[in-house]
Amino acid sequence: MKLFYFMILLSLTISAKAQDDFKAQQLKFDRVKTAYKEKWTDLKKILKHDGFGDRFSMVINAYKTEGKLEIWLKNNTDKKYTLFRTYDFCAHSGTIGPKVIEGDGQTPEGFYYVNVFNPMSNFHLSLGVNYPNNVDYARTGKDKKPGGDIYIHGNCVTVGCIPLTDEKIKEVYVLGVEARNAGQERIPVNIYPFKMTDANLKKYSVQFPKQVNFWKTLQQGYNAFQKNKSFSEVKEVKGKYIVK
């Protein structure tokens, strides 16, 4: 029994060290080091004022029509997320409706997560989004390429990504590093065509009738988060999102 508990403690120690190593590795890059130097002191003060401790999780919600990117945080001991910051898109690409093929200039729509922290991005700093996922592949079909390389990044240009300017991405990137370092393996990135109220869905469905069924699946996730302030499990089943 003592050996069993020792192995658990060792596992937790190794896990904690691996998480701490993530931040340490990121801080080896000059742009990340500069971002921490310029932004982290003030961010820590605001986090403390808003009731957040040293270990928190993060959800990113983005709305294409409104051009807004929301950062939601919760302490790892809490159940509900709280809106922490809202950033404006610096530029837009394409129109509403999901990304379908490579080169269409569309920003994806769907339920994703951060899969890359790029401290040497061509656009200062960037957080990669795991587009395309299984739902995107099903939409594109076998004979076409869905594209890729979708990021939330600095600068103010885009062909499908979400640019925030260099100053804003510094804050988002630092918050992402802190969440990842505190043990959050996947930071959700939920990209919506608009704030998915019934009124907006009705309004935009007139102009984009082919997207209605897809948007209704996104609305399920949107509504669940708005109601519970917690991230629901989303599965990709037969080319569709299923919100648990």
KEKE-3310 file (N, C-alpha, C; in steps of 0.2 Angstrom, whole numbers, plus 5000, padded with zeros to 4 digits):
npx = (5004:5010:5019:5011:5005:5016:5020:5009:5011:5024:5021:5012:5021:5030:5022:5018:5031:5033:5023:5027:5039:5035:5031:5044:5051:5045:5049:5062:5062:5064:5053:5042:5048:5049:5035:5030:5038:5032:5018:5014:5015:5005:4994:4994:4990:4977:4971:4972:4964:4951:4949:4956:4967:4984:4983:4974:4961:4956:4946:4942:4932:4926:4919:4914:4906:4904:4917:4924:4934:4934:4940:4939:4940:4944:4947:4956:4950:4937:4921:4914:4916:4922:4920:4935:4942:4939:4943:4946:4945:4958:4958:4948:4943:4935:4918:4903:4900:4907:4924:4929:4937:4955:4962:4951:4949:4942:4938:4938:4923:4917:4921:4935:4953:4968:4982:4995:5009:5017:5031:5039:5033:5028:5020:5022:5018:5009:4994:4990:4976:4967:4962:4960:4946:4938:4924:4926:4934:4924:4915:4922:4925:4932:4940:4945:4956:4955:4963:4973:4983:4978:4977:4977:4984:4997:5000:4991:4984:4976:4971:4961:4964:4964:4968:4975:4983:5000:5002:4990:4990:5001:4996:4986:4993:5002:4993:4988:4999:5001:4989:4991:5002:4998:4991:4981:4978:4971:4966:4950:4944:4932:4924:4912:4900:4893:4886:4876:4862:4844:4838:4848:4852:4840:4840:4852:4851:4842:4849:4860:4855:4859:4868:4861:4857:4870:4874:4864:4869:4881:4875:4870:4881:4885:4874:4874:4886:4883:4873:4877:4890:4901:4912:4905:4905:4910:4908:4914:4904:4901:4903:4897:4894:4891:4884:4887)
npy = (4994:5006:5008:5009:5022:5030:5029:5035:5048:5051:5051:5062:5072:5071:5075:5088:5094:5093:5101:5114:5115:5118:5132:5136:5132:5140:5153:5154:5159:5175:5183:5179:5180:5194:5198:5193:5201:5214:5212:5204:5207:5217:5210:5200:5207:5211:5199:5194:5204:5201:5189:5177:5164:5157:5146:5142:5139:5140:5147:5151:5161:5165:5177:5180:5189:5200:5202:5199:5193:5183:5180:5168:5163:5152:5147:5133:5126:5129:5128:5135:5147:5163:5179:5186:5195:5204:5205:5215:5209:5213:5213:5206:5191:5184:5178:5175:5158:5142:5137:5129:5124:5124:5140:5147:5158:5159:5160:5147:5139:5132:5119:5119:5118:5124:5120:5123:5132:5146:5153:5160:5166:5172:5182:5189:5183:5167:5157:5141:5133:5118:5116:5107:5098:5082:5085:5096:5089:5080:5089:5095:5084:5070:5073:5086:5099:5104:5114:5123:5128:5138:5152:5161:5177:5189:5206:5213:5207:5195:5179:5171:5168:5174:5189:5200:5211:5215:5219:5215:5201:5197:5197:5188:5176:5175:5172:5160:5152:5152:5145:5133:5129:5127:5115:5113:5104:5105:5119:5126:5132:5141:5145:5155:5160:5171:5180:5168:5169:5167:5176:5182:5170:5168:5179:5179:5167:5169:5175:5165:5152:5138:5136:5134:5122:5117:5128:5127:5116:5122:5132:5124:5121:5134:5139:5131:5134:5148:5146:5138:5142:5134:5122:5112:5094:5090:5081:5074:5067:5057:5067:5078:5090:5084:5089:5086)
npz = (5000:5004:4994:4983:4986:4986:4972:4966:4971:4966:4952:4952:4955:4944:4934:4938:4937:4923:4918:4924:4917:4904:4904:4907:4896:4886:4890:4886:4874:4866:4862:4870:4883:4883:4882:4894:4902:4899:4901:4911:4925:4927:4922:4932:4943:4940:4938:4952:4958:4952:4958:4954:4956:4956:4948:4934:4922:4905:4892:4875:4866:4850:4839:4823:4816:4825:4827:4839:4852:4866:4882:4894:4910:4924:4941:4945:4955:4954:4947:4937:4923:4921:4912:4907:4899:4884:4867:4852:4835:4823:4810:4796:4787:4773:4774:4784:4789:4788:4785:4770:4760:4755:4753:4752:4760:4771:4789:4800:4808:4822:4835:4843:4848:4856:4849:4846:4852:4846:4847:4839:4828:4812:4813:4825:4839:4841:4842:4838:4830:4830:4817:4802:4809:4812:4808:4799:4789:4785:4779:4769:4760:4750:4739:4740:4747:4764:4769:4781:4795:4804:4815:4830:4831:4831:4823:4809:4798:4788:4781:4784:4797:4815:4819:4831:4834:4839:4852:4859:4857:4865:4878:4877:4874:4885:4895:4890:4891:4905:4908:4902:4908:4921:4920:4910:4897:4885:4878:4875:4859:4853:4839:4832:4820:4824:4838:4845:4847:4847:4839:4831:4824:4817:4809:4801:4795:4785:4775:4773:4770:4768:4779:4790:4797:4801:4809:4819:4827:4832:4840:4850:4858:4861:4869:4880:4886:4889:4898:4908:4911:4910:4901:4889:4885:4869:4855:4840:4828:4815:4805:4812:4826:4842:4856:4873)
capx = (5000:5014:5022:5006:5004:5022:5020:5005:5015:5029:5017:5010:5027:5033:5017:5019:5037:5032:5019:5032:5044:5032:5033:5051:5053:5043:5053:5068:5061:5064:5046:5039:5051:5047:5028:5030:5040:5028:5011:5012:5014:4998:4989:4993:4986:4970:4969:4970:4958:4945:4948:4959:4974:4990:4982:4968:4960:4955:4941:4942:4926:4927:4913:4916:4902:4905:4924:4926:4937:4933:4945:4935:4945:4941:4952:4956:4946:4930:4917:4912:4921:4920:4923:4940:4944:4937:4948:4943:4949:4961:4956:4943:4944:4930:4912:4901:4900:4913:4929:4928:4943:4961:4962:4944:4950:4937:4939:4933:4918:4917:4924:4942:4957:4974:4987:5002:5011:5022:5035:5043:5028:5029:5015:5024:5016:5003:4991:4987:4970:4967:4958:4954:4945:4934:4919:4929:4935:4918:4912:4926:4925:4938:4943:4947:4960:4952:4967:4975:4987:4974:4980:4976:4990:4998:5000:4984:4983:4973:4968:4957:4966:4961:4973:4973:4989:5005:5001:4985:4992:5005:4992:4982:4998:5004:4987:4988:5005:4999:4984:4994:5007:4994:4989:4976:4981:4968:4962:4945:4944:4925:4923:4906:4899:4890:4883:4871:4855:4839:4837:4854:4851:4835:4842:4857:4848:4839:4855:4864:4850:4863:4872:4856:4858:4876:4874:4860:4873:4885:4871:4869:4887:4885:4868:4876:4891:4880:4869:4881:4897:4906:4912:4902:4909:4908:4910:4913:4901:4898:4903:4893:4895:4886:4886:4884)
capy = (5000:5012:5008:5012:5029:5033:5029:5041:5055:5052:5053:5069:5076:5072:5079:5095:5097:5094:5107:5119:5115:5121:5139:5138:5132:5146:5159:5154:5163:5182:5187:5177:5184:5201:5198:5192:5207:5220:5211:5199:5211:5220:5205:5197:5212:5211:5192:5194:5208:5197:5183:5172:5162:5156:5140:5143:5136:5146:5145:5156:5161:5170:5179:5183:5195:5205:5204:5199:5187:5183:5176:5166:5160:5149:5144:5125:5123:5131:5124:5140:5152:5170:5183:5190:5200:5204:5209:5216:5207:5218:5212:5201:5188:5180:5180:5170:5152:5138:5136:5123:5122:5128:5146:5151:5164:5159:5159:5142:5139:5126:5118:5118:5119:5126:5114:5125:5139:5147:5159:5163:5166:5177:5187:5190:5177:5164:5151:5137:5130:5112:5115:5104:5092:5077:5088:5099:5084:5078:5094:5096:5079:5067:5076:5093:5100:5109:5119:5123:5134:5143:5154:5168:5179:5197:5209:5215:5204:5188:5175:5165:5168:5179:5194:5204:5215:5212:5220:5210:5194:5196:5196:5181:5171:5174:5169:5153:5149:5151:5140:5127:5127:5125:5108:5112:5101:5108:5126:5126:5138:5140:5150:5156:5165:5177:5178:5163:5170:5165:5182:5182:5164:5169:5185:5177:5161:5171:5176:5160:5146:5132:5135:5134:5115:5117:5133:5125:5112:5127:5135:5120:5123:5141:5140:5127:5138:5154:5145:5135:5145:5128:5120:5105:5089:5091:5075:5074:5060:5057:5074:5083:5091:5082:5093:5082)
capz = (5000:5004:4987:4979:4987:4983:4965:4964:4973:4961:4946:4952:4955:4938:4930:4940:4934:4916:4917:4925:4911:4898:4904:4907:4889:4882:4892:4882:4868:4867:4862:4876:4888:4882:4883:4901:4905:4898:4902:4916:4931:4927:4922:4939:4948:4938:4940:4959:4959:4950:4961:4951:4959:4952:4943:4931:4915:4900:4886:4871:4862:4845:4835:4817:4814:4830:4828:4846:4855:4873:4886:4900:4915:4930:4945:4944:4960:4953:4941:4932:4920:4921:4907:4910:4894:4877:4862:4845:4829:4820:4803:4795:4781:4771:4777:4789:4786:4789:4780:4767:4756:4755:4749:4752:4764:4777:4796:4802:4813:4825:4842:4842:4854:4855:4848:4845:4855:4842:4850:4833:4822:4807:4816:4832:4843:4838:4845:4833:4831:4827:4811:4801:4813:4808:4805:4793:4784:4782:4775:4763:4755:4749:4733:4741:4753:4768:4771:4788:4798:4807:4821:4833:4831:4831:4817:4808:4792:4789:4776:4788:4805:4819:4821:4837:4835:4843:4859:4862:4857:4870:4884:4876:4874:4892:4898:4887:4894:4912:4909:4900:4913:4927:4919:4905:4891:4879:4879:4870:4855:4850:4834:4830:4815:4827:4845:4843:4850:4842:4835:4826:4820:4812:4805:4796:4791:4779:4770:4772:4772:4768:4785:4796:4801:4805:4814:4825:4831:4836:4845:4856:4863:4864:4874:4885:4889:4892:4904:4914:4912:4910:4894:4889:4881:4862:4851:4832:4826:4808:4802:4816:4833:4847:4863:4879)
cpx = (5004:5017:5017:5005:5011:5022:5015:5008:5020:5026:5015:5016:5030:5028:5017:5025:5036:5028:5023:5037:5041:5033:5040:5054:5051:5047:5060:5068:5060:5057:5042:5041:5049:5039:5027:5032:5036:5021:5010:5011:5007:4993:4988:4989:4979:4967:4967:4964:4951:4944:4951:4966:4979:4988:4975:4967:4957:4950:4942:4936:4927:4921:4915:4913:4904:4912:4927:4929:4937:4938:4941:4940:4941:4947:4951:4952:4939:4927:4915:4917:4918:4924:4929:4942:4941:4941:4945:4948:4952:4959:4951:4945:4937:4923:4910:4900:4907:4918:4928:4934:4949:4960:4956:4944:4945:4940:4935:4928:4917:4920:4931:4946:4964:4979:4994:5003:5017:5025:5039:5039:5030:5024:5016:5024:5010:5001:4988:4981:4970:4962:4963:4953:4940:4928:4921:4930:4929:4914:4916:4926:4932:4943:4946:4951:4956:4956:4970:4979:4983:4976:4977:4983:4991:4997:4993:4983:4980:4970:4964:4959:4962:4967:4971:4978:4994:5004:4995:4987:4997:5001:4989:4987:5001:4999:4987:4993:5004:4994:4987:4999:5004:4990:4983:4979:4978:4964:4957:4945:4937:4924:4916:4905:4896:4888:4877:4865:4850:4838:4842:4853:4846:4837:4847:4855:4845:4844:4859:4860:4854:4867:4867:4857:4864:4876:4870:4864:4878:4881:4870:4875:4887:4880:4871:4881:4888:4876:4873:4888:4902:4906:4910:4906:4906:4912:4909:4911:4898:4898:4899:4895:4890:4888:4882:4882)
cpy = (5006:5013:5011:5020:5033:5034:5035:5048:5056:5054:5060:5074:5077:5076:5086:5098:5098:5100:5114:5120:5118:5129:5141:5137:5138:5152:5159:5158:5171:5185:5185:5180:5191:5202:5197:5199:5213:5219:5208:5202:5214:5215:5201:5201:5211:5204:5192:5198:5205:5191:5176:5170:5161:5150:5141:5140:5142:5143:5152:5156:5167:5171:5183:5189:5201:5207:5204:5193:5187:5178:5174:5162:5157:5146:5136:5122:5125:5127:5129:5145:5159:5174:5187:5196:5199:5208:5209:5212:5213:5219:5206:5198:5184:5183:5175:5164:5148:5138:5129:5120:5127:5134:5150:5157:5165:5157:5153:5143:5132:5125:5116:5118:5121:5120:5116:5132:5140:5154:5163:5164:5172:5183:5188:5184:5174:5158:5147:5134:5124:5111:5112:5098:5087:5080:5092:5095:5082:5083:5095:5091:5076:5070:5083:5094:5105:5115:5118:5129:5140:5145:5160:5171:5187:5200:5211:5213:5197:5186:5169:5165:5173:5183:5198:5210:5212:5213:5216:5203:5192:5194:5189:5175:5170:5170:5161:5149:5147:5145:5133:5124:5125:5118:5107:5110:5104:5114:5126:5133:5137:5146:5150:5161:5172:5175:5174:5163:5168:5170:5182:5176:5165:5174:5182:5171:5163:5172:5170:5153:5139:5130:5133:5127:5115:5122:5131:5120:5117:5130:5131:5121:5130:5142:5137:5131:5144:5152:5142:5138:5139:5125:5112:5101:5090:5085:5076:5067:5061:5063:5079:5084:5088:5085:5089:5087)
cpz = (5000:4997:4983:4979:4985:4976:4963:4965:4968:4954:4946:4952:4948:4933:4932:4937:4927:4914:4918:4920:4905:4898:4904:4900:4885:4884:4889:4876:4869:4867:4868:4882:4888:4884:4891:4905:4905:4901:4909:4923:4932:4926:4929:4944:4946:4940:4947:4961:4957:4953:4959:4955:4954:4946:4941:4924:4911:4894:4882:4866:4857:4841:4829:4815:4818:4830:4835:4848:4862:4876:4892:4904:4921:4934:4944:4949:4959:4947:4936:4930:4921:4915:4910:4905:4887:4872:4855:4840:4826:4813:4802:4788:4779:4774:4782:4785:4787:4784:4777:4763:4757:4751:4749:4756:4770:4784:4798:4807:4816:4832:4841:4849:4852:4854:4846:4849:4850:4844:4845:4827:4818:4809:4823:4836:4840:4842:4840:4835:4827:4821:4806:4806:4809:4805:4799:4788:4781:4777:4768:4757:4754:4744:4734:4747:4757:4770:4778:4790:4800:4814:4824:4834:4831:4824:4815:4800:4793:4782:4779:4795:4808:4822:4826:4838:4840:4850:4863:4862:4863:4877:4883:4877:4881:4896:4896:4890:4901:4912:4907:4905:4920:4926:4914:4899:4885:4881:4873:4866:4851:4845:4831:4825:4818:4834:4843:4847:4845:4837:4829:4822:4815:4807:4799:4792:4785:4773:4768:4774:4772:4774:4791:4800:4805:4810:4821:4830:4835:4841:4851:4861:4865:4869:4880:4889:4892:4898:4910:4915:4913:4903:4894:4884:4874:4858:4844:4830:4819:4805:4806:4823:4837:4854:4868:4884)
residu = (MET:LYS:LEU:PHE:TYR:PHE:MET:ILE:LEU:LEU:SER:LEU:THR:ILE:SER:ALA:LYS:ALA:GLN:ASP:ASP:PHE:LYS:ALA:GLN:GLN:LEU:LYS:PHE:ASP:ARG:VAL:LYS:THR:ALA:TYR:LYS:GLU:LYS:TRP:THR:ASP:LEU:LYS:LYS:ILE:LEU:LYS:HIS:ASP:GLY:PHE:GLY:ASP:ARG:PHE:SER:MET:VAL:ILE:ASN:ALA:TYR:LYS:THR:GLU:GLY:LYS:LEU:GLU:ILE:TRP:LEU:LYS:ASN:ASN:THR:ASP:LYS:LYS:TYR:THR:LEU:PHE:ARG:THR:TYR:ASP:PHE:CYS:ALA:HIS:SER:GLY:THR:ILE:GLY:PRO:LYS:VAL:ILE:GLU:GLY:ASP:GLY:GLN:THR:PRO:GLU:GLY:PHE:TYR:TYR:VAL:ASN:VAL:PHE:ASN:PRO:MET:SER:ASN:PHE:HIS:LEU:SER:LEU:GLY:VAL:ASN:TYR:PRO:ASN:ASN:VAL:ASP:TYR:ALA:ARG:THR:GLY:LYS:ASP:LYS:LYS:PRO:GLY:GLY:ASP:ILE:TYR:ILE:HIS:GLY:ASN:CYS:VAL:THR:VAL:GLY:CYS:ILE:PRO:LEU:THR:ASP:GLU:LYS:ILE:LYS:GLU:VAL:TYR:VAL:LEU:GLY:VAL:GLU:ALA:ARG:ASN:ALA:GLY:GLN:GLU:ARG:ILE:PRO:VAL:ASN:ILE:TYR:PRO:PHE:LYS:MET:THR:ASP:ALA:ASN:LEU:LYS:LYS:TYR:SER:VAL:GLN:PHE:PRO:LYS:GLN:VAL:ASN:PHE:TRP:LYS:THR:LEU:GLN:GLN:GLY:TYR:ASN:ALA:PHE:GLN:LYS:ASN:LYS:SER:PHE:SER:GLU:VAL:LYS:GLU:VAL:LYS:GLY:LYS:TYR:ILE:VAL:LYS)
# end
